[in-house]
Structures are given as structure tokens and as C-alpha cells.
Amino acid sequence: MRQIACESCGKSFEFDEELPRRGPICFGCHLRTIRLGFTHGKEDFHGPTIKERQDLQVAQAASAGINAAPVGTRWV
């Protein structure tokens, strides 16, 4: 185990023989740099629900003459 001081806060931390991928920064400072937001899936929280989108797809398939059913109702 090796020991080094964090470049951001000066707190010392231990690591194995190889320096972590985050570099000479402690885990606490590393967590502060991570953006905990999300970019994918926002449409699931704004707009139609999954059930509403599913009903719309089934209705569009029925109007096109396709007998479509949600996966859960076919194989469960």
C-alpha cells in the first residue's frame, strides 16, 4: 500500500501499487466532480407515461391492421 496527499484537499489516502485512474485525488473529491444528473431517459419523466406510449403503439398497429400485443401479456 502506498500513501499520497490529495491534490484538491490535502487529505492523505492509501492506494495499491498502481495509482487509481482518477489520479492523485481522494475518493471524496472525486465524487464532487461527478455530475449526478442524467441525460438519457428524461422523456420518461416529462410527457406520456410508458403505459400511454404502449397504448398508442397498440392503437397505431391496430389501425394498420397488425395484431399487436404488449410482451407481458403474450408470454406471461
C-alpha positions as CSV (number, residue, x, y, z in Angstrom):
1,M,0.0,0.0,0.0
2,R,1.2,3.4,-0.9
3,Q,0.1,6.8,0.6
4,I,-0.2,10.1,-1.1
5,A,-1.8,13.5,-0.4
6,C,-4.9,14.6,-2.4
7,E,-4.2,17.5,-4.8
8,S,-7.6,19.1,-4.0
9,C,-8.0,18.9,-0.3
10,G,-4.6,17.8,1.0
11,K,-6.0,14.7,2.8
12,S,-3.8,11.7,2.6
13,F,-5.2,8.4,1.2
14,E,-3.8,5.0,0.5
15,F,-3.8,3.0,-2.7
16,D,-2.4,-0.2,-4.1
17,E,0.8,-0.3,-6.1
18,E,-0.7,1.5,-9.1
19,L,-2.2,5.0,-8.9
20,P,-6.0,5.0,-9.3
21,R,-7.5,6.0,-12.6
22,R,-8.8,9.2,-11.1
23,G,-5.2,10.3,-10.4
24,P,-3.8,11.8,-7.1
25,I,-7.3,12.8,-5.9
26,C,-9.1,11.3,-2.9
27,F,-12.4,9.5,-3.4
28,G,-14.4,12.3,-1.7
29,C,-13.0,14.9,-4.0
30,H,-13.6,12.6,-7.0
31,L,-17.2,12.2,-6.1
32,R,-17.7,16.0,-6.0
33,T,-16.6,16.2,-9.7
34,I,-19.1,13.6,-10.9
35,R,-22.3,15.0,-12.3
36,L,-25.1,13.0,-10.7
37,G,-27.7,14.2,-13.2
38,F,-28.8,12.2,-16.2
39,T,-29.0,12.8,-19.9
40,H,-30.8,9.7,-21.2
41,G,-34.4,8.9,-20.2
42,K,-35.6,12.4,-19.5
43,E,-38.6,11.8,-21.7
44,D,-39.8,9.1,-19.3
45,F,-40.3,11.8,-16.7
46,H,-41.8,14.5,-19.0
47,G,-44.5,13.6,-21.3
48,P,-46.6,10.5,-21.8
49,T,-46.1,7.6,-19.5
50,I,-44.9,4.2,-20.6
51,K,-48.4,2.8,-20.5
52,E,-49.7,5.7,-22.6
53,R,-47.0,5.2,-25.2
54,Q,-47.7,1.5,-25.2
55,D,-51.4,2.1,-25.7
56,L,-50.6,4.5,-28.6
57,Q,-48.4,1.9,-30.3
58,V,-51.1,-0.8,-30.0
59,A,-53.7,1.6,-31.4
60,Q,-51.4,2.6,-34.3
61,A,-50.7,-1.1,-35.0
62,A,-54.5,-1.9,-34.9
63,S,-55.3,0.9,-37.3
64,A,-52.6,-0.5,-39.7
65,G,-54.2,-4.0,-39.5
66,I,-51.5,-5.5,-37.3
67,N,-52.5,-7.6,-34.3
68,A,-50.0,-6.4,-31.7
69,A,-50.0,-7.1,-28.0
70,P,-47.6,-6.0,-25.3
71,V,-44.9,-8.5,-24.5
72,G,-46.0,-9.1,-20.9
73,T,-49.5,-10.1,-22.0
74,R,-48.3,-12.6,-24.6
75,W,-45.8,-14.7,-22.7
76,V,-46.7,-14.4,-19.1
